[in-house]
Structures are given as C-alpha cells and as structure tokens.
C-alpha cells in the first residue's frame, strides 16, 4: 500500500508539473502576441525575453521528473510492505 502511494505521488508530481508548464507557456505566448500587436517595433526584444523565460519555465517539469524518479527508484524499493 505504501509503495502505491509513492507511485501515485510521483505520477501526480509529473502530471501537475506538466499541466502548470502548459498553462504558463500558453499565457506567455498570449502575452507575447499582445505585446507585439501593440508595439511591433518591440517584437524582437519581447521574443528574446520570451525565449529566456520559456527556458526557465522548462526547468520546472525537469525538476519534477527528477524528484519523481528519486521517489520511484530510491524511496519505493526501500519501503517494505
């Protein structure tokens, strides 16, 4: 039973991290389009900043996957039940 909870929490960690990143990317892309439509001359600057933030936003699910792998491969086998 305890191993099942560890696996469930790892799946939840990966799934919610991916969902949050997807919502963040959609908001980021929408705001980029709004800003470029309002001030077309600022388009390249806004795009460069968007790619910087997108790279940082991509780190969140990668950290979640690393923590989930730790739970699955280190914590779960150590639980006897």
Secondary structure by P-SEA (a helix, b strand, c coil): caaaaaaaaaaaaaaaaaaaaaaaaaaaaaaaaaaaaacccaaaaaaaaaaaaaaaaaaaaaaaaaaaaaaaccccccccc
